[in-house]
């Protein structure tokens, strides 16, 4: 099963970063503009059991995806799991790791399985990995502007 990892070193405490990523409005702010990523009626703050629906531009069309927060350990980590969308599987772990310099790293681990059927011939694991590389490159830059 394909896995993606992104690490972003930030000059902020784990608590500051965790508080930031628990707010859907902030996740919209750090998304690449071309993705047109927007949540539909999100909570102000993500909690265990929260269900989040978003719209995102991908592969030439707008898709609606739904996730559930299935694990949350403040201020260290949370996991979202796709419950509605084109992929067979999507698990996204947000992990905040403190470092010796007083800052932290935000680690994003994503485990996914591409769609089946005809869509699977177009939306391959390699294409998804490329899109994740591009998207998280933007996110890293946006987060570093927020936190340094």
Secondary structure, DSSP 8 states (H G I E B T S, - for coil): -EEEEEEEEESS-HHHHHHHHT-HHHHHHHS-GGGT-EEES--SS--TT-EEEEEEEETTEEEEEEEEEEEEETTTEEEEEEEESSSSEEEEEEEEEE-TTS-EEEEEEEEEE---TTHHHHS-HHHHHHHHHHHHHHHHHHHHHHH-
